[in-house]
Amino acid sequence: MRRATMIWFLLAACFTGRAFARDQNGPINPPDTTPPVAPMTGAPLPHYGPRTRIRVGGNVQMKGLVRKVDPVYPKDAKKKHVSGTVVLHVIVAADGSVQSAACVSGPDLLKQAAIDAVKKWRFKPILLNGEPVEVDTTLQVVFALG
């Protein structure tokens, strides 16, 4: 019985790639504690805690909307009777301001107006473990004539 347990233990150590023995200074393979670096520049990345950005659905994010600026309907789009929904990928900063907005889909004539309006929106900060975090979300801006 003892020999079978020892063989199982050795096989488990080989297949998992982990060393189970310890030396006087701690584990044989200590965890990597070097700070992460940016891929292109090699500069150290700032440390904001375990997670700096979370993904939140657009409907949930809209409940925390503090200030909404309506988009200006472009004159060309009005002339051509263009209406529809513009879907934007938005990053909301930890303080609730819109950090970036990029168009995912929608009528070409309405995209820039939607981006310009959403960049002026303001949200309540979202907290994770009591700390404000950035939010990655998708928002819809509806343009309707009449």
C-alpha positions as a Markdown table, in Angstrom:
| # | Residue | x | y | z |
|---|---|---|---|---|
| 1 | Met | 0.0 | 0.0 | 0.0 |
| 2 | Arg | 2.7 | 2.4 | 0.9 |
| 3 | Arg | 4.7 | 1.7 | -2.3 |
| 4 | Ala | 1.6 | 2.4 | -4.4 |
| 5 | Thr | 1.0 | 5.7 | -2.7 |
| 6 | Met | 4.5 | 6.7 | -3.3 |
| 7 | Ile | 4.4 | 5.8 | -7.0 |
| 8 | Trp | 1.1 | 7.8 | -7.3 |
| 9 | Phe | 2.7 | 10.7 | -5.6 |
| 10 | Leu | 5.7 | 10.7 | -7.9 |
| 11 | Leu | 3.6 | 10.3 | -11.0 |
| 12 | Ala | 1.4 | 13.2 | -9.9 |
| 13 | Ala | 4.5 | 15.4 | -9.4 |
| 14 | Cys | 5.8 | 14.5 | -12.9 |
| 15 | Phe | 2.5 | 15.1 | -14.7 |
| 16 | Thr | 1.6 | 18.4 | -13.0 |
| 17 | Gly | 5.0 | 19.8 | -13.3 |
| 18 | Arg | 5.0 | 20.9 | -9.7 |
| 19 | Ala | 7.6 | 20.1 | -7.1 |
| 20 | Phe | 6.1 | 19.1 | -3.8 |
| 21 | Ala | 9.4 | 19.1 | -1.8 |
| 22 | Arg | 10.5 | 22.2 | 0.1 |
| 23 | Asp | 14.0 | 23.3 | 0.8 |
| 24 | Gln | 15.1 | 25.5 | 3.7 |
| 25 | Asn | 14.2 | 28.8 | 1.9 |
| 26 | Gly | 10.6 | 27.8 | 0.9 |
| 27 | Pro | 9.2 | 26.2 | -2.3 |
| 28 | Ile | 11.6 | 25.0 | -4.9 |
| 29 | Asn | 9.7 | 26.9 | -7.6 |
| 30 | Pro | 8.7 | 30.1 | -6.0 |
| 31 | Pro | 6.0 | 32.2 | -7.6 |
| 32 | Asp | 7.1 | 34.9 | -10.1 |
| 33 | Thr | 7.0 | 38.2 | -8.3 |
| 34 | Thr | 8.4 | 40.4 | -11.1 |
| 35 | Pro | 6.0 | 43.2 | -12.0 |
| 36 | Pro | 4.2 | 43.0 | -15.3 |
| 37 | Val | 5.6 | 45.0 | -18.2 |
| 38 | Ala | 4.1 | 46.6 | -21.3 |
| 39 | Pro | 4.6 | 44.3 | -24.3 |
| 40 | Met | 6.0 | 46.9 | -26.7 |
| 41 | Thr | 7.9 | 49.3 | -24.5 |
| 42 | Gly | 8.9 | 47.0 | -21.6 |
| 43 | Ala | 7.8 | 49.8 | -19.1 |
| 44 | Pro | 6.4 | 48.5 | -15.9 |
| 45 | Leu | 2.6 | 48.5 | -15.7 |
| 46 | Pro | 0.9 | 50.4 | -12.9 |
| 47 | His | -0.6 | 48.2 | -10.2 |
| 48 | Tyr | -4.2 | 48.9 | -9.3 |
| 49 | Gly | -5.1 | 45.8 | -7.4 |
| 50 | Pro | -6.2 | 42.4 | -8.5 |
| 51 | Arg | -8.5 | 43.7 | -11.3 |
| 52 | Thr | -8.7 | 47.1 | -12.9 |
| 53 | Arg | -11.6 | 46.7 | -15.4 |
| 54 | Ile | -14.8 | 44.7 | -15.3 |
| 55 | Arg | -17.3 | 43.9 | -18.0 |
| 56 | Val | -20.8 | 45.2 | -17.4 |
| 57 | Gly | -23.9 | 44.9 | -19.6 |
| 58 | Gly | -25.3 | 48.0 | -21.2 |
| 59 | Asn | -28.6 | 47.8 | -19.4 |
| 60 | Val | -26.9 | 47.6 | -16.0 |
| 61 | Gln | -24.5 | 50.4 | -16.8 |
| 62 | Met | -27.4 | 52.7 | -17.9 |
| 63 | Lys | -29.0 | 52.4 | -14.5 |
| 64 | Gly | -25.9 | 54.3 | -13.1 |
| 65 | Leu | -26.2 | 57.1 | -15.7 |
| 66 | Val | -25.9 | 60.5 | -13.9 |
| 67 | Arg | -25.6 | 62.9 | -16.9 |
| 68 | Lys | -26.9 | 62.2 | -20.4 |
| 69 | Val | -26.3 | 64.5 | -23.3 |
| 70 | Asp | -28.6 | 63.8 | -26.3 |
| 71 | Pro | -26.9 | 63.4 | -29.6 |
| 72 | Val | -27.2 | 66.1 | -32.3 |
| 73 | Tyr | -29.0 | 64.6 | -35.3 |
| 74 | Pro | -26.7 | 65.3 | -38.3 |
| 75 | Lys | -28.2 | 67.4 | -41.1 |
| 76 | Asp | -27.2 | 65.0 | -43.8 |
| 77 | Ala | -28.9 | 62.1 | -42.0 |
| 78 | Lys | -32.1 | 64.2 | -41.6 |
| 79 | Lys | -32.1 | 65.1 | -45.3 |
| 80 | Lys | -31.7 | 61.4 | -46.3 |
| 81 | His | -34.2 | 60.2 | -43.6 |
| 82 | Val | -31.6 | 58.0 | -42.0 |
| 83 | Ser | -32.5 | 56.6 | -38.6 |
| 84 | Gly | -31.4 | 53.6 | -36.5 |
| 85 | Thr | -29.4 | 52.4 | -33.6 |
| 86 | Val | -25.7 | 53.0 | -33.1 |
| 87 | Val | -24.0 | 50.4 | -30.9 |
| 88 | Leu | -20.8 | 51.6 | -29.1 |
| 89 | His | -18.1 | 49.9 | -27.2 |
| 90 | Val | -17.4 | 52.2 | -24.3 |
| 91 | Ile | -14.8 | 52.2 | -21.5 |
| 92 | Val | -15.9 | 54.1 | -18.4 |
| 93 | Ala | -13.1 | 55.4 | -16.2 |
| 94 | Ala | -13.1 | 54.6 | -12.5 |
| 95 | Asp | -14.4 | 58.1 | -11.8 |
| 96 | Gly | -17.5 | 57.6 | -14.0 |
| 97 | Ser | -16.4 | 59.6 | -17.0 |
| 98 | Val | -16.3 | 58.1 | -20.5 |
| 99 | Gln | -12.7 | 57.3 | -21.3 |
| 100 | Ser | -13.2 | 56.0 | -24.8 |
| 101 | Ala | -16.0 | 55.1 | -27.2 |
| 102 | Ala | -15.8 | 53.2 | -30.5 |
| 103 | Cys | -18.5 | 52.3 | -32.9 |
| 104 | Val | -19.4 | 48.6 | -33.3 |
| 105 | Ser | -22.4 | 49.0 | -35.7 |
| 106 | Gly | -24.9 | 51.4 | -37.0 |
| 107 | Pro | -25.6 | 53.8 | -39.9 |
| 108 | Asp | -22.4 | 55.6 | -41.0 |
| 109 | Leu | -24.0 | 59.0 | -41.0 |
| 110 | Leu | -25.0 | 58.7 | -37.3 |
| 111 | Lys | -21.8 | 57.1 | -35.8 |
| 112 | Gln | -19.8 | 60.2 | -35.1 |
| 113 | Ala | -22.8 | 62.0 | -33.5 |
| 114 | Ala | -23.3 | 59.1 | -31.2 |
| 115 | Ile | -19.7 | 58.9 | -30.2 |
| 116 | Asp | -19.6 | 62.7 | -29.5 |
| 117 | Ala | -22.7 | 62.6 | -27.3 |
| 118 | Val | -21.6 | 59.5 | -25.3 |
| 119 | Lys | -18.2 | 61.0 | -24.5 |
| 120 | Lys | -20.0 | 63.7 | -22.6 |
| 121 | Trp | -22.1 | 61.2 | -20.5 |
| 122 | Arg | -21.3 | 60.6 | -16.8 |
| 123 | Phe | -21.9 | 57.5 | -14.7 |
| 124 | Lys | -21.8 | 56.6 | -11.0 |
| 125 | Pro | -18.5 | 54.8 | -10.3 |
| 126 | Ile | -18.8 | 51.0 | -10.0 |
| 127 | Leu | -17.1 | 49.5 | -7.0 |
| 128 | Leu | -15.3 | 46.2 | -6.8 |
| 129 | Asn | -14.3 | 45.3 | -3.2 |
| 130 | Gly | -14.9 | 48.9 | -2.2 |
| 131 | Glu | -12.6 | 50.3 | -4.9 |
| 132 | Pro | -13.8 | 52.1 | -8.0 |
| 133 | Val | -12.9 | 50.2 | -11.2 |
| 134 | Glu | -13.0 | 50.9 | -15.0 |
| 135 | Val | -16.0 | 49.4 | -16.8 |
| 136 | Asp | -16.0 | 47.8 | -20.3 |
| 137 | Thr | -19.6 | 47.9 | -21.7 |
| 138 | Thr | -21.7 | 48.2 | -24.8 |
| 139 | Leu | -24.2 | 51.0 | -25.2 |
| 140 | Gln | -26.9 | 51.8 | -27.7 |
| 141 | Val | -27.8 | 55.2 | -29.0 |
| 142 | Val | -31.1 | 55.4 | -30.8 |
| 143 | Phe | -31.7 | 58.0 | -33.6 |
| 144 | Ala | -35.4 | 58.4 | -34.6 |
| 145 | Leu | -36.9 | 61.0 | -36.9 |
| 146 | Gly | -40.1 | 62.7 | -35.7 |
